[in-house]
Amino acid sequence: MAKIPHRLYLTEDQMPTQWYNLRADMKEQPDPMLNPGTMEPLEEKDLYPIFCEKLAHQEMDGETRYVDIPDGIMEEYRIYRPSPLIRAYNLEKALDTPAKIYYKFEGNNTSGSHKLNSAIAQAYYAKEQGLTSLTTETGAGQWGTALSEACSFYGLDLNVFMVKVSYEQKPYRKAVMQTFGANVTPSPSMTTDAGRAILANDPNTSGSLGCAISEAVEMAVKHEGCRYVLGSVLNQVLLHQSIIGLESKTAMEILGEYPDIVIGCAGGGSNLGGLIAPFMQDKLTGKANPRIIAVEPASCPSLTRGKYAYDFCDTGHVTPLARMYTLGNGFIPASNHAGGLRYHGMSPILSKLYHDGYMEANAVKQTDVFDAAVQFAKLETILPAPESSHAIRCAIDEAIKCRESGEAKTILFGLTGTGYFDMAAYEAYLNHTMVNHVPSDEELEQGFATLPKQPEA
């Protein structure tokens, strides 16, 4: 049998021309979002002041299985897609495992991550509606970078609220966003009512994605021709990111492969939801039964230690409520290096699938994550982002289990981006100054105390 190539790129003709809506095949839909004022289920029109109309429709649509990707979005996708499916031969050899390890690499674009897949879509629909500007939040900076690039494509102004600790840790991410014309503000800030309130309560806060979301939403609703966009968590984002999994599945079919295990890092859910989409479809419809594993930081363990409850998606309580696994909207995670995974909640779609037993979840400490990142970089020549390295950690652990059991399983994980803006984190790891923080039960209870009163069943 001929050796499987190290990398497989689909041709442009083999690229998906539709996104896949995972909700269409779910046995039970995620619970509806609630209006924060009335605690009643939201209608599509309720989202129009926040999102542009077509995105609001995608957010609420649980029935349309496949959504055509507009030609204007496909034109931009073809600049950097399809992305490669790569066989990690060197890693397999070093681990002495019978497992076959594949990864889908999403770092081959200027934004350096998978985030561009949804950024282009959201900016396109905003421009189509005649909007002039967008607002957003960003953690590690990958989403802000991607959206800056997308807004530059379509001539839209952009204001980015960047979590303060990441703003300070990753100044060059800020510089990239500014290169594409974005205005970047550390959050919480004194530029919004929400930011001022958060700072009044805790002047020394390092910030969180929940804080930054509050500020971005407030700016959007107060300015004419402006809307808010989000890089993770939302149903619409998982829809756009399904192109990752669709390409992966097509590439594996060409190779005559199918994964026994699919692994993705999990913060809000964009990368994980996109990668697993068509494989979860097979699981839901009974065509196959892959293990699907979400990997999150032990410092922000929303799936493994959170509560499945209705919660605000932001710290300032200006967003609708979603039922999801959450640590509480007031939870402020440790200032660790998994910046893009430091969100208090999890995608409602993924939360429902996990709650119903279709997925597993692991939480890992950051020193263990960087052990895996450095090993992977030395063997596979790609310096991975800290977020992606959570998935690498799990993939290595699963491959070692295969070595111990003698089972030749096929493993697929998502490599969402590169770590070139995370060298302070790598330096801390190499200098042995990196520390692990695992919140105590008492710390988690402080976050749970901020959960709103739950609606009547």
BELSULUR-V236212 format. One line per field, one symbol per residue. ss: DSSP state (A for helix, B for strand, O for the rest). Layout:
BEGIN
ss = ???
END
This chain:
BEGIN
ss = OOOOOOBBOOOAAAOOOBBBOAAAAOOOOOOOOBOOOOOOBOOAAAAOOOOOAAAAAAAAOOOOOBBBOOAAAAAAAAAAOOOOBBBOAAAAAAAOOOOBBBBBBOOOOOOOBOOAAAAAAAAAAAAAAOOOBBBBBBOOOAAAAAAAAAAAAAOOBBBBBBBAAAAAAOAAAAAAAAAOOOBBBBBOOOOOAAAAAAAAAOOOOOOOAAAAAAAAAAAAAAOOOBBBOOOOOOAAAAAAAAAAAAAAAAAAAAOOOOOOBBBBBOOOOAAAAAAAAAAAAAAAAOOOOOBBBBBBBAAAOAAAAOBBBBBBOOOOOOOOBBBBBBOOOOOOOOOOOOAAAOOOBOOAAAAAAAAOOOOBBBBBOAAAAAAAAAAAAAAAOOOBOAAAAAAAAAAAAAAAAAAAAOOOOBBBBBBOBBOOOOAAAAAAAAOOOOOOOOOOAAAAAAAAOOOOOOOOO
END
